[in-house]
Amino acid sequence: MMEPEELALRQIAPHMLVDDGKIAPAAFGPNTSDAHKPSYSRSSLVTPQAGT
């Protein structure tokens, strides 16, 4: 990513939330559920959407 205003977006599943509803720090690092390779999307290519 070369543009300073571009964002890296991460999909957050319900199991990535802690008890108070905040995103757990582990959601941004490698873990077994993503084969230790978390995926991110570029804001220039996708539009973030809230879950239902």
PDB file of N, CA, C and O in Angstrom:
ATOM      1  N   MET A   1       0.854  -1.168   0.000  1.00  0.00           N
ATOM      2  CA  MET A   1       0.000   0.000   0.000  1.00  0.00           C
ATOM      3  C   MET A   1       0.899   1.229   0.000  1.00  0.00           C
ATOM      4  O   MET A   1       1.750   1.398   0.873  1.00  0.00           O
ATOM      5  N   MET A   2       0.697   2.054  -0.965  1.00  0.00           N
ATOM      6  CA  MET A   2       1.553   3.221  -1.124  1.00  0.00           C
ATOM      7  C   MET A   2       0.889   4.529  -0.700  1.00  0.00           C
ATOM      8  O   MET A   2       1.578   5.473  -0.315  1.00  0.00           O
ATOM      9  N   GLU A   3      -0.424   4.595  -0.764  1.00  0.00           N
ATOM     10  CA  GLU A   3      -1.130   5.827  -0.423  1.00  0.00           C
ATOM     11  C   GLU A   3      -1.305   5.929   1.084  1.00  0.00           C
ATOM     12  O   GLU A   3      -1.808   4.990   1.700  1.00  0.00           O
ATOM     13  N   PRO A   4      -0.902   7.049   1.702  1.00  0.00           N
ATOM     14  CA  PRO A   4      -0.992   7.165   3.161  1.00  0.00           C
ATOM     15  C   PRO A   4      -2.426   7.130   3.701  1.00  0.00           C
ATOM     16  O   PRO A   4      -2.627   6.782   4.864  1.00  0.00           O
ATOM     17  N   GLU A   5      -3.420   7.478   2.890  1.00  0.00           N
ATOM     18  CA  GLU A   5      -4.804   7.476   3.373  1.00  0.00           C
ATOM     19  C   GLU A   5      -5.482   6.108   3.226  1.00  0.00           C
ATOM     20  O   GLU A   5      -6.591   5.913   3.722  1.00  0.00           O
ATOM     21  N   GLU A   6      -4.832   5.174   2.557  1.00  0.00           N
ATOM     22  CA  GLU A   6      -5.432   3.851   2.397  1.00  0.00           C
ATOM     23  C   GLU A   6      -5.377   3.068   3.711  1.00  0.00           C
ATOM     24  O   GLU A   6      -4.412   3.168   4.468  1.00  0.00           O
ATOM     25  N   LEU A   7      -6.423   2.294   3.963  1.00  0.00           N
ATOM     26  CA  LEU A   7      -6.533   1.505   5.186  1.00  0.00           C
ATOM     27  C   LEU A   7      -6.438   0.024   4.872  1.00  0.00           C
ATOM     28  O   LEU A   7      -6.825  -0.420   3.791  1.00  0.00           O
ATOM     29  N   ALA A   8      -5.923  -0.732   5.820  1.00  0.00           N
ATOM     30  CA  ALA A   8      -5.966  -2.189   5.762  1.00  0.00           C
ATOM     31  C   ALA A   8      -7.143  -2.624   6.625  1.00  0.00           C
ATOM     32  O   ALA A   8      -7.190  -2.307   7.814  1.00  0.00           O
ATOM     33  N   LEU A   9      -8.089  -3.344   6.041  1.00  0.00           N
ATOM     34  CA  LEU A   9      -9.310  -3.746   6.732  1.00  0.00           C
ATOM     35  C   LEU A   9      -9.228  -5.225   7.100  1.00  0.00           C
ATOM     36  O   LEU A   9      -8.716  -6.039   6.331  1.00  0.00           O
ATOM     37  N   ARG A  10      -9.733  -5.559   8.274  1.00  0.00           N
ATOM     38  CA  ARG A  10      -9.729  -6.942   8.749  1.00  0.00           C
ATOM     39  C   ARG A  10     -11.155  -7.335   9.085  1.00  0.00           C
ATOM     40  O   ARG A  10     -11.832  -6.610   9.814  1.00  0.00           O
ATOM     41  N   GLN A  11     -11.629  -8.460   8.574  1.00  0.00           N
ATOM     42  CA  GLN A  11     -12.956  -8.954   8.930  1.00  0.00           C
ATOM     43  C   GLN A  11     -12.902  -9.485  10.355  1.00  0.00           C
ATOM     44  O   GLN A  11     -12.019 -10.271  10.700  1.00  0.00           O
ATOM     45  N   ILE A  12     -13.846  -9.054  11.179  1.00  0.00           N
ATOM     46  CA  ILE A  12     -13.896  -9.464  12.584  1.00  0.00           C
ATOM     47  C   ILE A  12     -15.124 -10.348  12.793  1.00  0.00           C
ATOM     48  O   ILE A  12     -16.260  -9.912  12.604  1.00  0.00           O
ATOM     49  N   ALA A  13     -14.877 -11.583  13.184  1.00  0.00           N
ATOM     50  CA  ALA A  13     -15.956 -12.529  13.473  1.00  0.00           C
ATOM     51  C   ALA A  13     -16.326 -12.419  14.954  1.00  0.00           C
ATOM     52  O   ALA A  13     -15.515 -11.954  15.754  1.00  0.00           O
ATOM     53  N   PRO A  14     -17.519 -12.834  15.326  1.00  0.00           N
ATOM     54  CA  PRO A  14     -17.953 -12.721  16.725  1.00  0.00           C
ATOM     55  C   PRO A  14     -16.989 -13.350  17.736  1.00  0.00           C
ATOM     56  O   PRO A  14     -16.851 -12.842  18.849  1.00  0.00           O
ATOM     57  N   HIS A  15     -16.330 -14.436  17.367  1.00  0.00           N
ATOM     58  CA  HIS A  15     -15.406 -15.079  18.315  1.00  0.00           C
ATOM     59  C   HIS A  15     -14.137 -14.254  18.552  1.00  0.00           C
ATOM     60  O   HIS A  15     -13.330 -14.591  19.419  1.00  0.00           O
ATOM     61  N   MET A  16     -13.961 -13.173  17.780  1.00  0.00           N
ATOM     62  CA  MET A  16     -12.796 -12.302  17.947  1.00  0.00           C
ATOM     63  C   MET A  16     -13.063 -11.145  18.908  1.00  0.00           C
ATOM     64  O   MET A  16     -12.220 -10.263  19.073  1.00  0.00           O
ATOM     65  N   LEU A  17     -14.227 -11.151  19.537  1.00  0.00           N
ATOM     66  CA  LEU A  17     -14.590 -10.103  20.488  1.00  0.00           C
ATOM     67  C   LEU A  17     -14.370 -10.606  21.907  1.00  0.00           C
ATOM     68  O   LEU A  17     -14.536 -11.791  22.198  1.00  0.00           O
ATOM     69  N   VAL A  18     -13.994  -9.684  22.780  1.00  0.00           N
ATOM     70  CA  VAL A  18     -13.851 -10.029  24.192  1.00  0.00           C
ATOM     71  C   VAL A  18     -15.148  -9.672  24.914  1.00  0.00           C
ATOM     72  O   VAL A  18     -16.058  -9.104  24.310  1.00  0.00           O
ATOM     73  N   ASP A  19     -15.234  -9.997  26.182  1.00  0.00           N
ATOM     74  CA  ASP A  19     -16.482  -9.866  26.942  1.00  0.00           C
ATOM     75  C   ASP A  19     -17.126  -8.493  26.879  1.00  0.00           C
ATOM     76  O   ASP A  19     -18.353  -8.399  26.886  1.00  0.00           O
ATOM     77  N   ASP A  20     -16.347  -7.430  26.819  1.00  0.00           N
ATOM     78  CA  ASP A  20     -16.937  -6.090  26.813  1.00  0.00           C
ATOM     79  C   ASP A  20     -17.277  -5.592  25.407  1.00  0.00           C
ATOM     80  O   ASP A  20     -17.614  -4.421  25.232  1.00  0.00           O
ATOM     81  N   GLY A  21     -17.192  -6.478  24.397  1.00  0.00           N
ATOM     82  CA  GLY A  21     -17.547  -6.127  23.033  1.00  0.00           C
ATOM     83  C   GLY A  21     -16.427  -5.507  22.221  1.00  0.00           C
ATOM     84  O   GLY A  21     -16.623  -5.181  21.050  1.00  0.00           O
ATOM     85  N   LYS A  22     -15.265  -5.339  22.813  1.00  0.00           N
ATOM     86  CA  LYS A  22     -14.126  -4.798  22.081  1.00  0.00           C
ATOM     87  C   LYS A  22     -13.441  -5.911  21.289  1.00  0.00           C
ATOM     88  O   LYS A  22     -13.566  -7.092  21.610  1.00  0.00           O
ATOM     89  N   ILE A  23     -12.720  -5.506  20.252  1.00  0.00           N
ATOM     90  CA  ILE A  23     -11.995  -6.475  19.438  1.00  0.00           C
ATOM     91  C   ILE A  23     -10.770  -6.956  20.202  1.00  0.00           C
ATOM     92  O   ILE A  23      -9.990  -6.155  20.717  1.00  0.00           O
ATOM     93  N   ALA A  24     -10.614  -8.264  20.267  1.00  0.00           N
ATOM     94  CA  ALA A  24      -9.469  -8.856  20.953  1.00  0.00           C
ATOM     95  C   ALA A  24      -8.191  -8.582  20.155  1.00  0.00           C
ATOM     96  O   ALA A  24      -8.214  -8.654  18.926  1.00  0.00           O
ATOM     97  N   PRO A  25      -7.090  -8.273  20.820  1.00  0.00           N
ATOM     98  CA  PRO A  25      -5.822  -8.049  20.109  1.00  0.00           C
ATOM     99  C   PRO A  25      -5.430  -9.235  19.227  1.00  0.00           C
ATOM    100  O   PRO A  25      -4.784  -9.048  18.196  1.00  0.00           O
ATOM    101  N   ALA A  26      -5.810 -10.435  19.615  1.00  0.00           N
ATOM    102  CA  ALA A  26      -5.467 -11.622  18.829  1.00  0.00           C
ATOM    103  C   ALA A  26      -6.093 -11.593  17.430  1.00  0.00           C
ATOM    104  O   ALA A  26      -5.637 -12.312  16.542  1.00  0.00           O
ATOM    105  N   ALA A  27      -7.127 -10.776  17.220  1.00  0.00           N
ATOM    106  CA  ALA A  27      -7.781 -10.696  15.916  1.00  0.00           C
ATOM    107  C   ALA A  27      -6.845 -10.149  14.840  1.00  0.00           C
ATOM    108  O   ALA A  27      -7.089 -10.349  13.650  1.00  0.00           O
ATOM    109  N   PHE A  28      -5.792  -9.470  15.241  1.00  0.00           N
ATOM    110  CA  PHE A  28      -4.898  -8.832  14.276  1.00  0.00           C
ATOM    111  C   PHE A  28      -3.591  -9.581  14.082  1.00  0.00           C
ATOM    112  O   PHE A  28      -2.733  -9.148  13.313  1.00  0.00           O
ATOM    113  N   GLY A  29      -3.438 -10.679  14.759  1.00  0.00           N
ATOM    114  CA  GLY A  29      -2.230 -11.465  14.599  1.00  0.00           C
ATOM    115  C   GLY A  29      -2.555 -12.835  14.065  1.00  0.00           C
ATOM    116  O   GLY A  29      -3.727 -13.188  13.934  1.00  0.00           O
ATOM    117  N   PRO A  30      -1.548 -13.607  13.756  1.00  0.00           N
ATOM    118  CA  PRO A  30      -1.796 -14.956  13.257  1.00  0.00           C
ATOM    119  C   PRO A  30      -2.381 -15.854  14.339  1.00  0.00           C
ATOM    120  O   PRO A  30      -2.018 -15.749  15.510  1.00  0.00           O
ATOM    121  N   ASN A  31      -3.277 -16.727  13.941  1.00  0.00           N
ATOM    122  CA  ASN A  31      -3.828 -17.722  14.864  1.00  0.00           C
ATOM    123  C   ASN A  31      -4.209 -18.972  14.082  1.00  0.00           C
ATOM    124  O   ASN A  31      -4.137 -18.985  12.853  1.00  0.00           O
ATOM    125  N   THR A  32      -4.606 -20.000  14.775  1.00  0.00           N
ATOM    126  CA  THR A  32      -4.878 -21.276  14.118  1.00  0.00           C
ATOM    127  C   THR A  32      -6.092 -21.230  13.195  1.00  0.00           C
ATOM    128  O   THR A  32      -6.143 -21.988  12.226  1.00  0.00           O
ATOM    129  N   SER A  33      -7.068 -20.367  13.462  1.00  0.00           N
ATOM    130  CA  SER A  33      -8.275 -20.330  12.626  1.00  0.00           C
ATOM    131  C   SER A  33      -8.010 -19.809  11.218  1.00  0.00           C
ATOM    132  O   SER A  33      -8.807 -20.053  10.313  1.00  0.00           O
ATOM    133  N   ASP A  34      -6.906 -19.099  11.020  1.00  0.00           N
ATOM    134  CA  ASP A  34      -6.571 -18.614   9.677  1.00  0.00           C
ATOM    135  C   ASP A  34      -5.233 -19.180   9.191  1.00  0.00           C
ATOM    136  O   ASP A  34      -4.553 -18.575   8.363  1.00  0.00           O
ATOM    137  N   ALA A  35      -4.874 -20.338   9.717  1.00  0.00           N
ATOM    138  CA  ALA A  35      -3.630 -21.030   9.339  1.00  0.00           C
ATOM    139  C   ALA A  35      -2.412 -20.129   9.564  1.00  0.00           C
ATOM    140  O   ALA A  35      -1.429 -20.199   8.827  1.00  0.00           O
ATOM    141  N   HIS A  36      -2.494 -19.285  10.590  1.00  0.00           N
ATOM    142  CA  HIS A  36      -1.408 -18.368  10.965  1.00  0.00           C
ATOM    143  C   HIS A  36      -1.092 -17.338   9.874  1.00  0.00           C
ATOM    144  O   HIS A  36       0.014 -16.801   9.823  1.00  0.00           O
ATOM    145  N   LYS A  37      -2.075 -17.067   8.999  1.00  0.00           N
ATOM    146  CA  LYS A  37      -1.906 -16.089   7.923  1.00  0.00           C
ATOM    147  C   LYS A  37      -3.160 -15.229   7.837  1.00  0.00           C
ATOM    148  O   LYS A  37      -4.005 -15.459   6.971  1.00  0.00           O
ATOM    149  N   PRO A  38      -3.299 -14.231   8.729  1.00  0.00           N
ATOM    150  CA  PRO A  38      -4.509 -13.404   8.694  1.00  0.00           C
ATOM    151  C   PRO A  38      -4.614 -12.658   7.366  1.00  0.00           C
ATOM    152  O   PRO A  38      -3.603 -12.253   6.792  1.00  0.00           O
ATOM    153  N   SER A  39      -5.831 -12.481   6.888  1.00  0.00           N
ATOM    154  CA  SER A  39      -6.035 -11.772   5.630  1.00  0.00           C
ATOM    155  C   SER A  39      -6.578 -10.373   5.906  1.00  0.00           C
ATOM    156  O   SER A  39      -7.342 -10.143   6.844  1.00  0.00           O
ATOM    157  N   TYR A  40      -6.161  -9.477   5.072  1.00  0.00           N
ATOM    158  CA  TYR A  40      -6.596  -8.093   5.148  1.00  0.00           C
ATOM    159  C   TYR A  40      -7.052  -7.663   3.759  1.00  0.00           C
ATOM    160  O   TYR A  40      -6.622  -8.238   2.759  1.00  0.00           O
ATOM    161  N   SER A  41      -7.921  -6.654   3.691  1.00  0.00           N
ATOM    162  CA  SER A  41      -8.380  -6.106   2.422  1.00  0.00           C
ATOM    163  C   SER A  41      -7.987  -4.643   2.356  1.00  0.00           C
ATOM    164  O   SER A  41      -7.946  -3.953   3.375  1.00  0.00           O
ATOM    165  N   ARG A  42      -7.703  -4.183   1.170  1.00  0.00           N
ATOM    166  CA  ARG A  42      -7.323  -2.776   0.964  1.00  0.00           C
ATOM    167  C   ARG A  42      -8.571  -1.928   0.784  1.00  0.00           C
ATOM    168  O   ARG A  42      -9.479  -2.289   0.034  1.00  0.00           O
ATOM    169  N   SER A  43      -8.608  -0.789   1.485  1.00  0.00           N
ATOM    170  CA  SER A  43      -9.798   0.080   1.404  1.00  0.00           C
ATOM    171  C   SER A  43      -9.998   0.657   0.008  1.00  0.00           C
ATOM    172  O   SER A  43     -11.104   1.095  -0.308  1.00  0.00           O
ATOM    173  N   SER A  44      -8.976   0.673  -0.834  1.00  0.00           N
ATOM    174  CA  SER A  44      -9.140   1.157  -2.207  1.00  0.00           C
ATOM    175  C   SER A  44      -9.837   0.132  -3.090  1.00  0.00           C
ATOM    176  O   SER A  44     -10.262   0.462  -4.198  1.00  0.00           O
ATOM    177  N   LEU A  45      -9.963  -1.117  -2.614  1.00  0.00           N
ATOM    178  CA  LEU A  45     -10.550  -2.176  -3.412  1.00  0.00           C
ATOM    179  C   LEU A  45     -11.875  -2.693  -2.875  1.00  0.00           C
ATOM    180  O   LEU A  45     -12.638  -3.303  -3.625  1.00  0.00           O
ATOM    181  N   VAL A  46     -12.172  -2.467  -1.602  1.00  0.00           N
ATOM    182  CA  VAL A  46     -13.410  -2.971  -1.002  1.00  0.00           C
ATOM    183  C   VAL A  46     -14.072  -1.886  -0.166  1.00  0.00           C
ATOM    184  O   VAL A  46     -13.443  -0.888   0.184  1.00  0.00           O
ATOM    185  N   THR A  47     -15.339  -2.088   0.148  1.00  0.00           N
ATOM    186  CA  THR A  47     -16.081  -1.184   1.019  1.00  0.00           C
ATOM    187  C   THR A  47     -16.434  -1.960   2.282  1.00  0.00           C
ATOM    188  O   THR A  47     -17.045  -3.025   2.195  1.00  0.00           O
ATOM    189  N   PRO A  48     -16.059  -1.444   3.463  1.00  0.00           N
ATOM    190  CA  PRO A  48     -16.392  -2.171   4.689  1.00  0.00           C
ATOM    191  C   PRO A  48     -17.900  -2.206   4.911  1.00  0.00           C
ATOM    192  O   PRO A  48     -18.614  -1.255   4.593  1.00  0.00           O
ATOM    193  N   GLN A  49     -18.361  -3.311   5.456  1.00  0.00           N
ATOM    194  CA  GLN A  49     -19.776  -3.488   5.755  1.00  0.00           C
ATOM    195  C   GLN A  49     -19.921  -3.999   7.184  1.00  0.00           C
ATOM    196  O   GLN A  49     -19.119  -4.806   7.655  1.00  0.00           O
ATOM    197  N   ALA A  50     -20.946  -3.521   7.857  1.00  0.00           N
ATOM    198  CA  ALA A  50     -21.244  -4.016   9.212  1.00  0.00           C
ATOM    199  C   ALA A  50     -21.985  -5.331   9.091  1.00  0.00           C
ATOM    200  O   ALA A  50     -22.776  -5.535   8.170  1.00  0.00           O
ATOM    201  N   GLY A  51     -21.716  -6.228  10.043  1.00  0.00           N
ATOM    202  CA  GLY A  51     -22.411  -7.508  10.069  1.00  0.00           C
ATOM    203  C   GLY A  51     -23.856  -7.341  10.500  1.00  0.00           C
ATOM    204  O   GLY A  51     -24.235  -6.323  11.079  1.00  0.00           O
ATOM    205  N   THR A  52     -24.644  -8.340  10.213  1.00  0.00           N
ATOM    206  CA  THR A  52     -26.054  -8.271  10.613  1.00  0.00           C
ATOM    207  C   THR A  52     -26.347  -9.290  11.689  1.00  0.00           C
ATOM    208  O   THR A  52     -27.481  -9.386  12.157  1.00  0.00           O
TER     209      THR A  52
END
